Amino acid sequence: MIEAKVHGALRDFLRVSGGDRWPHHLTMARLVARALRLGRDALIQTGVFPNSSQRYALSYLMPILMSPTAVVLVASSQVRRQLQERDIPDLQGWLGSEKPILEGDRLDRDFDGLLLTSPEAWLRDRLGGGSDFRDGVPTLIDGADDWERWIQNSLTVAISPEDWFDWITASAQQSAKIRDVQLTLVQGSLARPDNPYQAHLIDQDDQAALSQLHPDAEMPPAWREFWESWRSHPGAVWAKLNRHQGQLWLYHSPVDISKILAPLWQRQPMVWVGGALDLDRDALAFRERLGLGEMTCVKFNPDRHHLHLYAPERLPLPNTPEYKAALLRELHELIRIGSSADTAAGLITIIVGDVPLRAIVAAQLAADFGSRVRVEQTDLAENGILISGWSFWRDHQGELPASKLLAIATLPFPSLEDPYVAAEVAHYKQHRQDWFRLYLLPTALRELQRAIAPLREVQGTVVLLDVRAIYRSYGKQFFAALSPYARVNSPEVGLFET
């Protein structure tokens, strides 16, 4: 069977190349080979991520290259570039394989090779009911950790200030009414307090005002798409306002995406590859949110790479007035110790999710430590201090120098000031479901596991400055997400030695 052939070929390749020591290569390769042979769905949590030095992609590429049928591989541009420039040539050279490799946004009927494509192209075709990718062709997703975000981006439709202008000027019958609705929404937005997202859900009154409009012959395409999405998939409608210019954007995105997505997965066998989708091997929360059915699920643990973990127990809670000063004192001490000549070289990264607090921390540390401090930049000195939010750290880890220390101000729960998050929570509440356990907590756990992955590779230090992880009942799940680690009780100089 192909599983045995793949096992032997990859074992020999790894033995000769000698460059990668990820311990799960052969197990994962057999799993993928079996999924391709049987046409069955599978979900694999690797414990590592695309920017890792561990080449887990070899484990799925070997069975794909040895498979006699076409395979579609959906991945980010970064991953596709890495596969094309390094991993695929290495394996094809070793195998002597001539399996065709293409990158594009459609799978031709007579093509039996490997097609690499973007999440945007694949989702556009599948969500639109298209046929650019043949049904029944095995499809592997590398980067499943980002999949929900990619889906949200694909399903979100937007109305720009220009789209408002186009409909107002084109409509023969509704011009005045459209202008009145726009003014109503602008005034409603101005009446709300500003927030870091500069956006908010529009309430029932504003949605009722929007509902007074109706499609007409002059409705521009952007408006028609918005209208069809809003009426077909009730969900979040939010407004974003430029307060200085009075310009208004509208957005709509479905919130119960599982019902939209479930039919998509029936059109082809799916293999999902992610770093850390869930603490649970079966990834139940992840699968429920994406409408995924039963499948073979495997989770590999990062059992060889321990972290140092410092989690002080006597800090104030993050929602108290005392927290800001206590956080700054703790960060000053950590930077002082980490800057000692006796410590190992490396970047100090501080993640502060709250935008106003991040600005305060950055200003204070810049005043004390000068040009070493940078806010969400990738051009950093080896001994630099990076102040970052969660999304910047997630998107740019691979471009940054290795961090010896990662300090986390607060746990990465999605912010209820984000209108999409607020809509998701409202949806769970409406259906009397546990929105914290089903949505906020799994999202935060995934974010944390991804954030610490670069530190695990260099056996660096993670500092957790949110005592909710210690004193709240859900805190043990965050420590499980950080595991394995060696916990230390004081920020001594030796803490930063590698």
Buried (B, 14 or more C-beta within 10 A) or exposed (E): EBBEEBBEBBBEBBEEEEEBEBEBBBBBBBBBBBBBBEEBBBBBBBBBBBBBEBBBBBBBBBBBBBBEEBBBBBBBEBBBEBBEEEBBEBBBEBBEBEBEBEBEBBBEEEBBBBBBBBBBBBBBBBBEEEEBBBEEBBBBBBBBBBBBEBBBEBBBBBBBBEBBBBBBEBBEEBBEBBBBBBEBBBEBBEEBEEBBBBBBBBEEEBBEBBEEBEEBEBBBEBBEBBBEBBEEBBBBBBBBBEEEEBBBBBBBBBBBBBEBBEEBBEBBBBBBBBBBBBBBEBBBBBBEBBBBEEBBBBBBEBEEBEBBBBBBEEBBEBEEEEBBEBBBEBBBEBBEBBBEEEBBEBBBBBBBBBEEBBBBBBEBBBEBBEEBBBBBBEEBEEBBBBBBBBEBBBEBBEEBBBBBBBBBBBBBBBBEBBBBBBBBBBBBEEEEEEBBEBBBBBBBBBBBBBBBBBBBBBBBBBBBBBBBBBEBEBBEBBBEBBBEBEEBEEBEEEBBEE
